[in-house]
Amino acid sequence: MILKEIETKINEQVFAEAKSSHLYLSMASWAETKGYAGVAKFFYLHSDEEREHMLKLIKYINERGGHALIPSIPQPLKVFDCLAHVFKDFLDHEVAISNMINGLVDLCLKNKDYTTHNFLQWYVAEQIEEEALARTILDKLKLIGDDKGGLYLFDRDLEKFPTDE
């Protein structure tokens, strides 16, 4: 049986993952309207991935005897300044999600809920990967700067980004 306090915090994480999915969907749509097909594909895939993370949490809460709540999601940004800002927002958002996951892990340890702690380790590892990916992409964008040819090649490379995670 899941502790009520932990159930509440995981439901907050469900909301955060749903918001992530919507944010990345918004980023994908923006990129697509700007001609960045690779960036759009990247964020469409990440939107789907965040929805899967949300579903995994929902199922966990319910399997543990709790009740997962399906949140209402506010509309995310529709317009972004530039590609670098999109990926900076991506990194900032992933760091915030990592902080939430770490808070959940801490709460589990304080309450000796080792089952949930074990379940959350997958999310801890996933966040390390997501933050590293965002930092790598930002580093590449810094190297490219405003070079249109470089941005074209960057976008084309993202179109080939692996889809199996």
C-alpha positions in Angstrom: 0.0 0.0 0.0 1.3 3.4 -0.9 1.6 6.1 1.7 -0.8 9.0 1.1 2.0 11.6 1.2 4.0 9.7 -1.4 0.8 9.2 -3.5 0.2 12.9 -3.4 3.8 13.7 -4.5 3.7 11.1 -7.3 0.5 12.6 -8.5 2.3 15.9 -8.6 4.9 14.2 -10.8 2.2 12.9 -13.0 1.1 16.5 -13.6 4.7 17.5 -14.2 5.2 14.8 -16.8 1.9 15.8 -18.5 3.1 19.4 -18.6 6.4 18.2 -20.1 4.6 16.4 -22.8 2.6 19.5 -23.7 5.6 21.8 -23.6 7.5 19.6 -25.9 4.5 19.3 -28.2 4.4 23.1 -28.3 8.1 23.2 -29.1 7.6 20.7 -31.9 4.8 22.7 -33.4 6.8 25.9 -33.2 9.9 24.2 -34.8 7.7 22.7 -37.6 6.3 26.1 -38.5 9.9 27.5 -38.7 11.1 24.8 -41.1 13.0 22.8 -38.5 11.8 19.3 -39.4 14.5 17.6 -37.4 13.9 19.7 -34.3 10.1 19.1 -34.7 10.7 15.3 -34.9 13.0 15.5 -31.8 10.3 17.2 -29.7 7.4 15.2 -31.0 9.3 12.1 -29.9 10.1 13.7 -26.5 6.5 14.7 -26.1 5.5 11.0 -26.6 8.2 9.9 -24.2 7.0 12.2 -21.4 3.5 10.9 -21.9 4.8 7.4 -21.4 6.6 8.5 -18.2 3.3 9.9 -17.0 1.5 6.6 -17.8 4.1 4.6 -15.9 3.5 6.7 -12.8 -0.2 6.5 -13.1 -0.1 2.7 -13.3 2.3 2.5 -10.4 0.1 4.6 -8.1 -2.9 2.5 -9.0 -1.1 -0.9 -8.7 0.1 0.2 -5.2 -3.5 0.8 -4.0 -3.6 4.5 -4.5 -5.6 6.6 -7.0 -3.8 8.3 -9.8 -5.3 11.7 -10.7 -5.4 12.8 -14.3 -4.5 16.5 -14.4 -5.8 19.4 -16.4 -2.9 20.9 -18.3 -2.4 24.7 -18.8 -1.5 25.8 -22.4 2.2 26.0 -22.9 4.1 28.7 -24.8 3.2 28.9 -28.5 6.1 31.0 -29.6 9.8 30.8 -28.8 12.5 33.4 -29.5 14.9 31.1 -31.3 16.3 27.6 -31.5 18.9 28.2 -28.7 16.1 29.4 -26.4 14.0 26.3 -27.2 16.8 24.0 -26.1 17.7 26.2 -23.1 14.1 25.9 -22.0 14.4 22.1 -22.6 17.4 21.9 -20.3 15.9 24.1 -17.6 12.7 22.1 -17.7 14.6 18.8 -17.4 16.6 20.1 -14.5 13.4 21.1 -12.7 12.0 17.6 -13.4 15.2 16.1 -12.0 14.8 18.1 -8.8 11.2 16.9 -8.4 12.3 13.3 -8.9 15.1 13.7 -6.3 12.6 15.2 -3.9 10.4 12.1 -4.3 13.4 9.8 -3.8 14.3 11.7 -0.6 10.7 11.4 0.6 10.7 7.7 0.0 13.9 7.2 1.9 12.6 9.3 4.9 9.5 7.1 4.9 11.4 3.9 4.3 9.3 3.2 1.2 12.0 1.2 -0.5 9.6 -0.2 -3.1 8.8 3.2 -4.5 12.4 4.2 -4.1 13.4 1.3 -6.3 10.7 2.2 -8.8 12.0 5.8 -9.0 15.5 4.8 -9.8 14.5 4.4 -13.5 13.5 8.0 -13.4 16.7 9.1 -11.8 18.7 7.4 -14.6 16.4 8.8 -17.2 16.9 12.4 -16.0 20.7 12.0 -16.1 20.4 11.1 -19.7 17.9 13.9 -20.6 20.0 16.6 -18.9 23.2 15.3 -20.7 21.4 15.3 -24.0 20.1 18.9 -23.6 23.6 20.1 -22.6 25.2 18.4 -25.6 22.7 20.0 -27.9 23.2 23.4 -26.4 26.9 23.0 -26.8 26.5 22.2 -30.5 24.2 25.2 -30.9 26.8 27.5 -29.3 29.4 26.1 -31.7 27.1 26.8 -34.7 26.1 30.3 -33.6 24.0 32.0 -36.3 25.6 30.1 -39.2 22.6 29.1 -41.3 24.4 26.2 -42.9 25.3 24.9 -39.5 21.7 25.2 -38.3 20.6 23.4 -41.5 23.0 20.5 -40.8 22.1 20.5 -37.1 18.4 20.2 -37.9 19.2 17.4 -40.5 21.2 15.5 -37.8 18.3 15.7 -35.4 16.0 14.2 -38.1 18.2 11.1 -37.9 18.1 11.1 -34.1 17.5 7.6 -32.7 13.9 6.9 -32.0 14.5 3.8 -29.8 15.1 4.6 -26.2 
